[in-house]
Amino acid sequence: MKASIFDVAKKSGLSVVTVSRVINNSGTVREKNRLKVLEAMKELDYYPNAAARSLARGKTGIIGLTLTTLHDSFLDAVVKEINDRLTESGYFLALSIITGADQPIYPTIFQEDRVDGLILLCPINEDQYAMELKKKKIPFIMLDNQQKNPSVSSVMVDNFKGGYDAARHLIDLGHKDIAHISGPSSYLSSRERERGFLAAMEEADLTPSRVEQGDFSITSGYEIASSWLASGHLPTAIFAADDLLAMGVMDALKNSGVLIPEDVSIVGFDDHIYAAEFRPRLTTVRQPADKIGRLGVDILLKLIHDPTKRNTTQVLAPELIVRESTCRYKERGTDYRSE
């Protein structure tokens, strides 16, 4: 039969209260009594129940994380950094996948006795999340949230700068006929990347060749590029608001005999794991996944340890990574049309 806390008390000659204090690392136990309890636990091969121990301390040692998909290498990198940082701090990570705006926003980890805090990664319905979590008094932070909300703590990327830098790079290479494929307008990141792109174009006194909305997928990029090929006009440069979109564009162009970057230069966004593996290697705007995860955990743990701390919003700068998919503008003689 498994030993109990009562067996430890009897073996050590001390009270159950004293044994409980030792198990929960209370500083009110004399050192000699603490050693007696530890020795009794060892002899009886007794290990305290983790759930009961958490209940006694009022802490679970678990941080919840909600995200919308596991099929995104950028999000994967953020989650890995979060997990590594939490492990260093003695916490476990619990995942909850929220796949759509119509899904109930109150998963089981949204209970104050299940987690010590929550990280919302690219949240949807974030106003409802914030309202519910504040009501339950659960510390939380939003990463890459879609609204600028000073009443919550968050870590965001300067997507305007990313879009501006992408367009500026193409302009500096001599391109004037530049198109943009945006992400879904429901995402703040999509809107800000487009806004940055347009600002750089206006600054250079240029009008975008086209601005068309995609959905952050290879298929979407492929279909949009195919329609441009069929129309008979192909821009000399394209800024895609996501690397998957960019890869879809590259696939469609290469299948039609268009040379990248000689005929068309392409810039993506995120620096997905495949961006440096695709050929030609993709020029892209890198989001600092490691900094997002690390800073998010640091801020959340401070909120857990001191609930009176004021909310803070940290905005991180992205970085243009120049690879092989862009080059200086060269006049071309081919008019790319569908056969």
PyMOL commands that set and color helices and strands:
alter all, ss='L'
color gray80, all
select helices_A, chain A and resi 5-12+16-23+31-44+50-57+73-88+126-136+159-172+188-203+218-231+243-255+289-305
alter helices_A, ss='H'
color red, helices_A
select strands_A, chain A and resi 62-67+92-97+117-121+140-143+154-157+178-182+210-213+237-240+265-270+283-286+313-316+319-321
alter strands_A, ss='S'
color yellow, strands_A
deselect
rebuild
show_as cartoon
